[in-house]
Amino acid sequence: MSNYSNGQLPDSALAPIAQGRLAKDSYCAASWNTMNVRAVELGCQLLPTGSMSSYRTLAQQEQLYQDYLNGGSLAAKPGT
């Protein structure tokens, strides 16, 4: 994933997880899905908190930060 800047991964570099997406190459998505399968076996399901708690594009990061500056929920500076 180091070939891409934060928030600028192409769709081809992302894999689905429950209600979100994570990077393929770093095994994040595979690890999340494996962990979630086990959680379901134990009677619960893991979900990202909120609709944007997995991978976020740079534009989404910028919007969340602007929302924060305007009095919304805490958000990190884009690209961090």
Chimera marker file (.cmm) of the C-alpha trace (Angstrom):
<marker_set name="trace">
<marker id="1" x="0.000" y="0.000" z="0.000" r="1" g="1" b="0" radius="0.5"/>
<marker id="2" x="2.993" y="2.319" z="0.273" r="1" g="1" b="0" radius="0.5"/>
<marker id="3" x="2.649" y="3.060" z="-3.461" r="1" g="1" b="0" radius="0.5"/>
<marker id="4" x="-0.456" y="5.134" z="-2.717" r="1" g="1" b="0" radius="0.5"/>
<marker id="5" x="-0.997" y="8.247" z="-0.642" r="1" g="1" b="0" radius="0.5"/>
<marker id="6" x="-3.333" y="8.134" z="2.336" r="1" g="1" b="0" radius="0.5"/>
<marker id="7" x="-6.910" y="8.243" z="1.131" r="1" g="1" b="0" radius="0.5"/>
<marker id="8" x="-6.005" y="7.588" z="-2.486" r="1" g="1" b="0" radius="0.5"/>
<marker id="9" x="-6.189" y="3.804" z="-2.820" r="1" g="1" b="0" radius="0.5"/>
<marker id="10" x="-7.888" y="2.636" z="-6.002" r="1" g="1" b="0" radius="0.5"/>
<marker id="11" x="-10.921" y="0.357" z="-5.680" r="1" g="1" b="0" radius="0.5"/>
<marker id="12" x="-8.744" y="-2.519" z="-6.943" r="1" g="1" b="0" radius="0.5"/>
<marker id="13" x="-6.586" y="-2.216" z="-3.785" r="1" g="1" b="0" radius="0.5"/>
<marker id="14" x="-9.569" y="-2.542" z="-1.425" r="1" g="1" b="0" radius="0.5"/>
<marker id="15" x="-11.495" y="-5.600" z="-0.234" r="1" g="1" b="0" radius="0.5"/>
<marker id="16" x="-14.947" y="-5.717" z="1.362" r="1" g="1" b="0" radius="0.5"/>
<marker id="17" x="-15.606" y="-6.201" z="5.055" r="1" g="1" b="0" radius="0.5"/>
<marker id="18" x="-18.955" y="-6.028" z="6.865" r="1" g="1" b="0" radius="0.5"/>
<marker id="19" x="-20.316" y="-2.568" z="6.018" r="1" g="1" b="0" radius="0.5"/>
<marker id="20" x="-16.995" y="-1.213" z="4.750" r="1" g="1" b="0" radius="0.5"/>
<marker id="21" x="-13.719" y="-1.766" z="2.922" r="1" g="1" b="0" radius="0.5"/>
<marker id="22" x="-10.093" y="-2.237" z="3.962" r="1" g="1" b="0" radius="0.5"/>
<marker id="23" x="-6.767" y="-2.626" z="2.158" r="1" g="1" b="0" radius="0.5"/>
<marker id="24" x="-6.161" y="-5.987" z="0.446" r="1" g="1" b="0" radius="0.5"/>
<marker id="25" x="-2.364" y="-6.153" z="0.330" r="1" g="1" b="0" radius="0.5"/>
<marker id="26" x="-1.761" y="-5.510" z="4.015" r="1" g="1" b="0" radius="0.5"/>
<marker id="27" x="-4.105" y="-8.403" z="4.895" r="1" g="1" b="0" radius="0.5"/>
<marker id="28" x="-6.271" y="-5.995" z="6.902" r="1" g="1" b="0" radius="0.5"/>
<marker id="29" x="-9.483" y="-7.084" z="5.190" r="1" g="1" b="0" radius="0.5"/>
<marker id="30" x="-8.637" y="-10.790" z="5.351" r="1" g="1" b="0" radius="0.5"/>
<marker id="31" x="-7.764" y="-10.520" z="9.045" r="1" g="1" b="0" radius="0.5"/>
<marker id="32" x="-10.941" y="-8.533" z="9.791" r="1" g="1" b="0" radius="0.5"/>
<marker id="33" x="-13.100" y="-11.067" z="7.960" r="1" g="1" b="0" radius="0.5"/>
<marker id="34" x="-11.434" y="-14.025" z="9.702" r="1" g="1" b="0" radius="0.5"/>
<marker id="35" x="-11.946" y="-12.351" z="13.065" r="1" g="1" b="0" radius="0.5"/>
<marker id="36" x="-15.564" y="-11.582" z="12.222" r="1" g="1" b="0" radius="0.5"/>
<marker id="37" x="-16.286" y="-15.190" z="11.191" r="1" g="1" b="0" radius="0.5"/>
<marker id="38" x="-15.071" y="-16.294" z="14.626" r="1" g="1" b="0" radius="0.5"/>
<marker id="39" x="-17.115" y="-13.577" z="16.336" r="1" g="1" b="0" radius="0.5"/>
<marker id="40" x="-20.257" y="-14.760" z="14.507" r="1" g="1" b="0" radius="0.5"/>
<marker id="41" x="-19.517" y="-18.317" z="15.648" r="1" g="1" b="0" radius="0.5"/>
<marker id="42" x="-19.444" y="-16.941" z="19.208" r="1" g="1" b="0" radius="0.5"/>
<marker id="43" x="-22.775" y="-15.184" z="18.725" r="1" g="1" b="0" radius="0.5"/>
<marker id="44" x="-21.909" y="-11.630" z="17.729" r="1" g="1" b="0" radius="0.5"/>
<marker id="45" x="-20.911" y="-9.704" z="14.628" r="1" g="1" b="0" radius="0.5"/>
<marker id="46" x="-18.232" y="-7.043" z="14.398" r="1" g="1" b="0" radius="0.5"/>
<marker id="47" x="-19.179" y="-3.907" z="12.487" r="1" g="1" b="0" radius="0.5"/>
<marker id="48" x="-17.317" y="-0.670" z="11.878" r="1" g="1" b="0" radius="0.5"/>
<marker id="49" x="-18.766" y="2.131" z="13.990" r="1" g="1" b="0" radius="0.5"/>
<marker id="50" x="-20.657" y="4.392" z="11.621" r="1" g="1" b="0" radius="0.5"/>
<marker id="51" x="-20.801" y="4.387" z="7.864" r="1" g="1" b="0" radius="0.5"/>
<marker id="52" x="-17.280" y="5.762" z="7.425" r="1" g="1" b="0" radius="0.5"/>
<marker id="53" x="-15.218" y="3.835" z="9.950" r="1" g="1" b="0" radius="0.5"/>
<marker id="54" x="-13.311" y="1.693" z="7.527" r="1" g="1" b="0" radius="0.5"/>
<marker id="55" x="-11.312" y="2.986" z="4.548" r="1" g="1" b="0" radius="0.5"/>
<marker id="56" x="-11.991" y="6.656" z="3.730" r="1" g="1" b="0" radius="0.5"/>
<marker id="57" x="-11.015" y="8.457" z="0.557" r="1" g="1" b="0" radius="0.5"/>
<marker id="58" x="-9.103" y="11.694" z="0.926" r="1" g="1" b="0" radius="0.5"/>
<marker id="59" x="-12.268" y="13.595" z="-0.073" r="1" g="1" b="0" radius="0.5"/>
<marker id="60" x="-14.210" y="11.813" z="2.713" r="1" g="1" b="0" radius="0.5"/>
<marker id="61" x="-11.443" y="12.631" z="5.210" r="1" g="1" b="0" radius="0.5"/>
<marker id="62" x="-11.557" y="16.289" z="4.154" r="1" g="1" b="0" radius="0.5"/>
<marker id="63" x="-15.352" y="16.413" z="4.546" r="1" g="1" b="0" radius="0.5"/>
<marker id="64" x="-15.253" y="14.818" z="7.996" r="1" g="1" b="0" radius="0.5"/>
<marker id="65" x="-12.551" y="17.261" z="9.105" r="1" g="1" b="0" radius="0.5"/>
<marker id="66" x="-14.516" y="20.220" z="7.781" r="1" g="1" b="0" radius="0.5"/>
<marker id="67" x="-17.585" y="18.923" z="9.621" r="1" g="1" b="0" radius="0.5"/>
<marker id="68" x="-15.469" y="18.738" z="12.789" r="1" g="1" b="0" radius="0.5"/>
<marker id="69" x="-14.245" y="22.311" z="12.320" r="1" g="1" b="0" radius="0.5"/>
<marker id="70" x="-17.878" y="23.345" z="11.982" r="1" g="1" b="0" radius="0.5"/>
<marker id="71" x="-18.810" y="21.771" z="15.330" r="1" g="1" b="0" radius="0.5"/>
<marker id="72" x="-19.282" y="18.114" z="14.347" r="1" g="1" b="0" radius="0.5"/>
<marker id="73" x="-17.709" y="14.931" z="15.685" r="1" g="1" b="0" radius="0.5"/>
<marker id="74" x="-13.977" y="14.706" z="16.286" r="1" g="1" b="0" radius="0.5"/>
<marker id="75" x="-11.972" y="13.948" z="13.128" r="1" g="1" b="0" radius="0.5"/>
<marker id="76" x="-8.253" y="13.772" z="12.378" r="1" g="1" b="0" radius="0.5"/>
<marker id="77" x="-6.591" y="16.071" z="9.860" r="1" g="1" b="0" radius="0.5"/>
<marker id="78" x="-6.866" y="14.580" z="6.355" r="1" g="1" b="0" radius="0.5"/>
<marker id="79" x="-3.933" y="12.372" z="5.408" r="1" g="1" b="0" radius="0.5"/>
<marker id="80" x="-2.989" y="11.461" z="8.977" r="1" g="1" b="0" radius="0.5"/>
<link id1="1" id2="2" r="1" g="1" b="0" radius="0.2"/>
<link id1="2" id2="3" r="1" g="1" b="0" radius="0.2"/>
<link id1="3" id2="4" r="1" g="1" b="0" radius="0.2"/>
<link id1="4" id2="5" r="1" g="1" b="0" radius="0.2"/>
<link id1="5" id2="6" r="1" g="1" b="0" radius="0.2"/>
<link id1="6" id2="7" r="1" g="1" b="0" radius="0.2"/>
<link id1="7" id2="8" r="1" g="1" b="0" radius="0.2"/>
<link id1="8" id2="9" r="1" g="1" b="0" radius="0.2"/>
<link id1="9" id2="10" r="1" g="1" b="0" radius="0.2"/>
<link id1="10" id2="11" r="1" g="1" b="0" radius="0.2"/>
<link id1="11" id2="12" r="1" g="1" b="0" radius="0.2"/>
<link id1="12" id2="13" r="1" g="1" b="0" radius="0.2"/>
<link id1="13" id2="14" r="1" g="1" b="0" radius="0.2"/>
<link id1="14" id2="15" r="1" g="1" b="0" radius="0.2"/>
<link id1="15" id2="16" r="1" g="1" b="0" radius="0.2"/>
<link id1="16" id2="17" r="1" g="1" b="0" radius="0.2"/>
<link id1="17" id2="18" r="1" g="1" b="0" radius="0.2"/>
<link id1="18" id2="19" r="1" g="1" b="0" radius="0.2"/>
<link id1="19" id2="20" r="1" g="1" b="0" radius="0.2"/>
<link id1="20" id2="21" r="1" g="1" b="0" radius="0.2"/>
<link id1="21" id2="22" r="1" g="1" b="0" radius="0.2"/>
<link id1="22" id2="23" r="1" g="1" b="0" radius="0.2"/>
<link id1="23" id2="24" r="1" g="1" b="0" radius="0.2"/>
<link id1="24" id2="25" r="1" g="1" b="0" radius="0.2"/>
<link id1="25" id2="26" r="1" g="1" b="0" radius="0.2"/>
<link id1="26" id2="27" r="1" g="1" b="0" radius="0.2"/>
<link id1="27" id2="28" r="1" g="1" b="0" radius="0.2"/>
<link id1="28" id2="29" r="1" g="1" b="0" radius="0.2"/>
<link id1="29" id2="30" r="1" g="1" b="0" radius="0.2"/>
<link id1="30" id2="31" r="1" g="1" b="0" radius="0.2"/>
<link id1="31" id2="32" r="1" g="1" b="0" radius="0.2"/>
<link id1="32" id2="33" r="1" g="1" b="0" radius="0.2"/>
<link id1="33" id2="34" r="1" g="1" b="0" radius="0.2"/>
<link id1="34" id2="35" r="1" g="1" b="0" radius="0.2"/>
<link id1="35" id2="36" r="1" g="1" b="0" radius="0.2"/>
<link id1="36" id2="37" r="1" g="1" b="0" radius="0.2"/>
<link id1="37" id2="38" r="1" g="1" b="0" radius="0.2"/>
<link id1="38" id2="39" r="1" g="1" b="0" radius="0.2"/>
<link id1="39" id2="40" r="1" g="1" b="0" radius="0.2"/>
<link id1="40" id2="41" r="1" g="1" b="0" radius="0.2"/>
<link id1="41" id2="42" r="1" g="1" b="0" radius="0.2"/>
<link id1="42" id2="43" r="1" g="1" b="0" radius="0.2"/>
<link id1="43" id2="44" r="1" g="1" b="0" radius="0.2"/>
<link id1="44" id2="45" r="1" g="1" b="0" radius="0.2"/>
<link id1="45" id2="46" r="1" g="1" b="0" radius="0.2"/>
<link id1="46" id2="47" r="1" g="1" b="0" radius="0.2"/>
<link id1="47" id2="48" r="1" g="1" b="0" radius="0.2"/>
<link id1="48" id2="49" r="1" g="1" b="0" radius="0.2"/>
<link id1="49" id2="50" r="1" g="1" b="0" radius="0.2"/>
<link id1="50" id2="51" r="1" g="1" b="0" radius="0.2"/>
<link id1="51" id2="52" r="1" g="1" b="0" radius="0.2"/>
<link id1="52" id2="53" r="1" g="1" b="0" radius="0.2"/>
<link id1="53" id2="54" r="1" g="1" b="0" radius="0.2"/>
<link id1="54" id2="55" r="1" g="1" b="0" radius="0.2"/>
<link id1="55" id2="56" r="1" g="1" b="0" radius="0.2"/>
<link id1="56" id2="57" r="1" g="1" b="0" radius="0.2"/>
<link id1="57" id2="58" r="1" g="1" b="0" radius="0.2"/>
<link id1="58" id2="59" r="1" g="1" b="0" radius="0.2"/>
<link id1="59" id2="60" r="1" g="1" b="0" radius="0.2"/>
<link id1="60" id2="61" r="1" g="1" b="0" radius="0.2"/>
<link id1="61" id2="62" r="1" g="1" b="0" radius="0.2"/>
<link id1="62" id2="63" r="1" g="1" b="0" radius="0.2"/>
<link id1="63" id2="64" r="1" g="1" b="0" radius="0.2"/>
<link id1="64" id2="65" r="1" g="1" b="0" radius="0.2"/>
<link id1="65" id2="66" r="1" g="1" b="0" radius="0.2"/>
<link id1="66" id2="67" r="1" g="1" b="0" radius="0.2"/>
<link id1="67" id2="68" r="1" g="1" b="0" radius="0.2"/>
<link id1="68" id2="69" r="1" g="1" b="0" radius="0.2"/>
<link id1="69" id2="70" r="1" g="1" b="0" radius="0.2"/>
<link id1="70" id2="71" r="1" g="1" b="0" radius="0.2"/>
<link id1="71" id2="72" r="1" g="1" b="0" radius="0.2"/>
<link id1="72" id2="73" r="1" g="1" b="0" radius="0.2"/>
<link id1="73" id2="74" r="1" g="1" b="0" radius="0.2"/>
<link id1="74" id2="75" r="1" g="1" b="0" radius="0.2"/>
<link id1="75" id2="76" r="1" g="1" b="0" radius="0.2"/>
<link id1="76" id2="77" r="1" g="1" b="0" radius="0.2"/>
<link id1="77" id2="78" r="1" g="1" b="0" radius="0.2"/>
<link id1="78" id2="79" r="1" g="1" b="0" radius="0.2"/>
<link id1="79" id2="80" r="1" g="1" b="0" radius="0.2"/>
</marker_set>
